[in-house]
Amino acid sequence: MSNSSRRSFLKTSAAVAAAACTGVGRLAAAPIKLPIGLQLYSVRELLPKDFEGTLHKLAAIGYKEVEPAGYYDKTAADFKKALTNAGLKAVSTHHPLDMFRAKTDELIEYAHNLGLEYIVCPSPSHRDPKNQSETMSLDDWHFTADELNRLGAKVKAAGMRLGYHNHGPEFLKQDGVVFYDELLRLTDPKLVVFELDCGWAGAAGLHPEEYLKKTPERFPLLHVKDMVKGANGEFHSTVMGHGVIDYKPILRAATGLKHYFIEQEEFDIDPIEALKEDAQYMKKLDV
């Protein structure tokens, strides 16, 4: 997801989180038997300065899989070569829905050449392309579901799966209808999967495990992040184990899980050191 659109969406998410969050307990530690993944948005400031060196550092601290959020002007072949040289594999990627609608064939081809299994959209689309508001109506979410189904068919035909990734506004409601519930109801399970961002769902007052228990097969992907409330009352990401998200019940409920990606969006220590702590936390996590 582009930095500008992501910042805009996260700003709205933070407002939702501040209004809705109820804390859940912290967790003691021990292992989950899946490769440790990282959403590369976490190192968005490091990759432009030292792309290959940063990838090698991530592999050295325990990461095996990655999920790009932008390709840094590299061809798919060059991106894949750099990952392979570092001992990493990309299995998923992020593209805002508006971008993916505009460049569908180009981005599907890139994903195929990179060897991806999933293409994930981390933002919705307005039905009216002239609408630049951050506010989404129920009709906009219905349009988003329709577009996900349409694009999901194209991604499936290319041998991959299309997914949707939440932030916070998905858990708002109109006329008593939760937008996220509508996405789940209206998207075809054969065409669209979901990547539940447990941090943003938890910050919005949800218990992510409740969604996972209902339809675990729809959630092959998770974003794993911890959240803490700042002095301004808004929630932001922090080092795993330092916030309010309890991952023990979440991961127990995630029986359809195939890949998870740690994502830390903000840092108050060296990012590589923080991501090392995140990886170590997940290595020890007992589920």
C-alpha positions as CSV (number, residue, x, y, z in Angstrom):
1,M,0.0,0.0,0.0
2,S,1.4,3.4,-0.8
3,N,2.6,5.5,2.1
4,S,0.1,8.3,1.5
5,S,-3.0,6.2,1.2
6,R,-1.9,4.0,4.1
7,R,-1.3,7.0,6.3
8,S,-4.7,8.4,5.5
9,F,-6.5,5.1,6.2
10,L,-4.5,4.5,9.4
11,K,-5.4,8.0,10.6
12,T,-9.1,7.0,10.4
13,S,-8.3,3.7,12.0
14,A,-6.7,5.4,14.9
15,A,-9.8,7.4,15.6
16,V,-11.9,4.3,15.5
17,A,-9.5,2.6,17.9
18,A,-9.5,5.4,20.3
19,A,-13.2,5.4,20.5
20,A,-13.8,1.7,20.6
21,C,-11.0,-0.2,22.1
22,T,-11.3,-2.4,25.2
23,G,-8.1,-3.9,26.3
24,V,-7.4,-7.6,26.4
25,G,-4.9,-9.4,28.5
26,R,-1.2,-9.9,27.8
27,L,0.3,-13.2,27.1
28,A,3.1,-15.3,28.5
29,A,5.4,-16.8,25.9
30,A,6.4,-20.2,23.8
31,P,6.1,-21.6,19.6
32,I,3.8,-21.7,16.6
33,K,5.0,-24.1,13.9
34,L,4.8,-21.8,10.8
35,P,7.6,-19.8,9.2
36,I,7.9,-16.3,10.7
37,G,6.8,-13.7,8.2
38,L,7.2,-9.9,8.1
39,Q,5.1,-7.3,6.3
40,L,7.8,-5.2,4.6
41,Y,6.0,-2.0,5.4
42,S,7.7,-2.4,8.8
43,V,11.1,-1.6,7.1
44,R,9.8,0.9,4.5
45,E,12.4,3.5,5.7
46,L,15.3,1.1,5.5
47,L,14.7,-0.7,2.2
48,P,15.2,2.4,-0.1
49,K,18.6,3.0,1.6
50,D,19.9,-0.5,1.6
51,F,17.5,-2.9,-0.1
52,E,19.6,-6.1,-0.1
53,G,21.3,-5.4,3.2
54,T,18.0,-4.9,4.9
55,L,16.7,-8.2,3.6
56,H,19.8,-10.0,4.8
57,K,19.4,-8.5,8.3
58,L,15.7,-9.7,8.4
59,A,16.8,-13.2,7.5
60,A,19.5,-13.1,10.2
61,I,17.0,-12.3,13.0
62,G,14.7,-15.1,12.1
63,Y,12.4,-14.1,9.3
64,K,11.6,-16.6,6.5
65,E,8.7,-15.1,4.6
66,V,7.8,-11.6,3.6
67,E,4.9,-9.6,2.3
68,P,5.9,-6.6,0.2
69,A,4.0,-3.3,0.3
70,G,5.5,-1.8,-2.8
71,Y,8.3,-2.9,-5.1
72,Y,10.9,-0.1,-4.9
73,D,11.1,0.3,-8.7
74,K,12.5,-3.2,-9.0
75,T,11.5,-5.8,-11.6
76,A,9.9,-9.0,-10.3
77,A,13.1,-10.9,-11.3
78,D,15.4,-8.5,-9.4
79,F,13.1,-8.5,-6.4
80,K,12.9,-12.2,-6.3
81,K,16.6,-12.6,-6.8
82,A,17.3,-10.3,-3.8
83,L,14.9,-12.3,-1.7
84,T,16.4,-15.6,-2.7
85,N,19.9,-14.4,-2.0
86,A,18.8,-13.3,1.5
87,G,17.1,-16.7,2.1
88,L,13.6,-15.1,2.1
89,K,10.4,-15.9,0.2
90,A,7.6,-13.6,-0.7
91,V,4.2,-15.3,-0.5
92,S,1.8,-12.3,-0.5
93,T,1.7,-8.7,-1.4
94,H,-0.4,-5.6,-0.7
95,H,-2.0,-3.3,-3.3
96,P,-4.7,-0.7,-2.4
97,L,-8.0,-1.7,-4.1
98,D,-8.1,1.4,-6.3
99,M,-4.6,0.7,-7.5
100,F,-5.3,-2.9,-8.2
101,R,-8.4,-2.0,-10.1
102,A,-6.4,0.4,-12.3
103,K,-3.5,-1.9,-12.9
104,T,-5.0,-5.4,-12.5
105,D,-3.2,-7.2,-15.3
106,E,0.2,-5.6,-14.7
107,L,0.1,-6.3,-11.0
108,I,-1.1,-9.9,-11.5
109,E,1.7,-10.5,-13.9
110,Y,4.3,-9.1,-11.5
111,A,2.9,-11.2,-8.6
112,H,3.0,-14.3,-10.8
113,N,6.6,-13.6,-11.8
114,L,7.5,-13.0,-8.1
115,G,6.0,-16.4,-7.2
116,L,3.3,-15.1,-4.9
117,E,0.4,-17.1,-3.6
118,Y,-1.8,-14.2,-2.6
119,I,-2.5,-10.6,-3.6
120,V,-4.1,-8.6,-0.8
121,C,-6.0,-5.3,-0.9
122,P,-5.6,-3.4,2.4
123,S,-8.2,-0.6,1.5
124,P,-11.7,-0.4,0.1
125,S,-13.0,1.7,-2.9
126,H,-15.8,4.2,-3.2
127,R,-18.5,3.4,-5.8
128,D,-18.3,7.0,-7.0
129,P,-14.7,7.5,-8.2
130,K,-15.0,11.3,-7.6
131,N,-15.6,10.7,-3.9
132,Q,-12.3,11.4,-2.1
133,S,-13.8,11.2,1.4
134,E,-12.3,8.9,4.0
135,T,-15.9,8.0,5.1
136,M,-17.3,4.9,3.6
137,S,-21.0,4.2,3.3
138,L,-22.6,0.8,3.4
139,D,-23.2,1.1,-0.4
140,D,-19.4,1.7,-0.8
141,W,-18.7,-1.5,1.1
142,H,-21.2,-3.4,-1.1
143,F,-19.3,-2.0,-4.2
144,T,-16.0,-3.1,-2.6
145,A,-17.3,-6.7,-2.1
146,D,-18.5,-6.8,-5.8
147,E,-15.1,-5.6,-6.9
148,L,-13.3,-8.1,-4.8
149,N,-15.3,-10.9,-6.3
150,R,-14.7,-9.7,-9.8
151,L,-11.0,-9.3,-9.3
152,G,-10.8,-12.4,-7.2
153,A,-11.9,-14.4,-10.3
154,K,-9.0,-12.9,-12.3
155,V,-6.5,-13.6,-9.6
156,K,-7.7,-17.2,-9.2
157,A,-7.4,-17.7,-13.0
158,A,-3.8,-16.7,-12.6
159,G,-3.2,-19.4,-10.0
160,M,-3.3,-17.1,-6.9
161,R,-5.8,-16.0,-4.4
162,L,-7.1,-12.5,-3.7
163,G,-7.4,-11.3,-0.1
164,Y,-8.7,-8.4,1.9
165,H,-6.9,-6.8,4.8
166,N,-8.6,-4.7,7.5
167,H,-7.6,-1.7,9.5
168,G,-10.2,-0.2,11.9
169,P,-13.1,1.4,9.8
170,E,-14.2,-2.0,8.6
171,F,-15.7,-2.5,12.1
172,L,-17.9,0.6,12.0
173,K,-21.5,0.1,11.2
174,Q,-24.4,1.7,9.4
175,D,-28.1,0.9,10.2
176,G,-26.8,-1.8,12.6
177,V,-24.8,-3.5,9.9
178,V,-21.0,-4.0,10.6
179,F,-19.1,-3.3,7.4
180,Y,-16.7,-6.2,7.9
181,D,-19.5,-8.6,8.3
182,E,-20.9,-7.5,5.0
183,L,-17.6,-8.1,3.3
184,L,-17.6,-11.6,4.7
185,R,-21.2,-12.2,3.7
186,L,-21.0,-10.8,0.2
187,T,-17.6,-12.1,-1.0
188,D,-17.4,-15.5,-2.6
189,P,-15.2,-17.8,-0.4
190,K,-13.9,-19.5,-3.6
191,L,-12.6,-16.1,-4.8
192,V,-11.8,-14.0,-1.8
193,V,-9.9,-14.8,1.4
194,F,-9.2,-12.5,4.4
195,E,-6.1,-11.4,6.1
196,L,-7.2,-10.4,9.6
197,D,-5.1,-7.7,11.1
198,C,-5.4,-8.7,14.7
199,G,-3.9,-5.5,16.0
200,W,-6.3,-3.2,14.4
201,A,-9.3,-5.5,15.1
202,G,-8.3,-5.6,18.7
203,A,-7.8,-1.9,18.9
204,A,-11.3,-1.4,17.5
205,G,-12.7,-3.3,20.4
206,L,-13.0,-6.7,18.7
207,H,-11.8,-10.1,19.9
208,P,-10.2,-11.4,16.6
209,E,-10.7,-15.0,17.7
210,E,-14.4,-14.6,17.5
211,Y,-14.2,-14.1,13.7
212,L,-11.7,-16.9,13.4
213,K,-13.9,-19.4,15.3
214,K,-16.9,-18.7,13.0
215,T,-15.1,-19.3,9.6
216,P,-11.5,-20.2,10.1
217,E,-11.2,-21.4,6.5
218,R,-11.7,-17.8,5.3
219,F,-8.6,-16.6,7.2
220,P,-5.5,-18.3,5.8
221,L,-3.5,-15.1,6.5
222,L,-3.0,-13.0,9.7
223,H,-1.2,-9.8,10.5
224,V,0.3,-10.0,13.9
225,K,1.0,-6.8,15.8
226,D,0.7,-5.5,19.3
227,M,-1.1,-2.3,20.1
228,V,-0.7,0.2,23.0
229,K,-2.6,3.4,23.8
230,G,-0.6,6.6,23.6
231,A,-0.8,9.7,25.8
232,N,-3.2,11.2,23.2
233,G,-5.6,8.3,23.7
234,E,-5.0,6.8,20.2
235,F,-3.6,3.3,19.7
236,H,-0.4,2.5,17.9
237,S,1.8,-0.5,17.3
238,T,4.5,-1.5,19.6
239,V,6.9,-4.4,20.2
240,M,5.2,-7.8,20.5
241,G,4.3,-8.5,24.2
242,H,4.4,-4.8,25.2
243,G,0.8,-4.1,24.3
244,V,-2.8,-5.3,24.9
245,I,-3.4,-8.0,22.3
246,D,-3.6,-11.6,23.6
247,Y,-2.4,-13.9,20.8
248,K,-2.9,-17.2,22.6
249,P,-6.7,-17.5,21.9
250,I,-6.3,-15.9,18.5
251,L,-3.8,-18.4,17.2
252,R,-5.7,-21.3,18.8
253,A,-8.8,-20.2,16.8
254,A,-6.8,-19.7,13.6
255,T,-7.2,-23.4,12.4
256,G,-7.1,-22.3,8.8
257,L,-3.9,-20.3,9.1
258,K,-1.3,-20.8,6.4
259,H,0.9,-17.7,6.8
260,Y,1.3,-14.9,9.3
261,F,3.2,-11.6,9.0
262,I,4.5,-9.6,11.9
263,E,4.0,-5.9,11.2
264,Q,5.3,-3.1,13.4
265,E,4.4,0.3,12.0
266,E,6.2,2.6,14.6
267,F,9.4,2.3,16.5
268,D,11.0,3.9,19.6
269,I,14.1,1.8,19.3
270,D,16.2,0.6,16.4
271,P,13.8,-1.1,13.9
272,I,15.9,-4.2,13.4
273,E,16.3,-4.7,17.1
274,A,12.5,-4.3,17.6
275,L,11.7,-6.7,14.8
276,K,14.2,-9.2,16.4
277,E,12.2,-8.9,19.6
278,D,9.0,-9.5,17.7
279,A,10.4,-12.6,16.0
280,Q,11.7,-14.0,19.3
281,Y,8.3,-13.4,20.9
282,M,6.5,-15.4,18.2
283,K,9.1,-18.2,18.4
284,K,8.3,-18.7,22.1
285,L,4.5,-18.2,21.8
286,D,2.7,-21.2,23.2
287,V,-0.6,-22.0,21.5
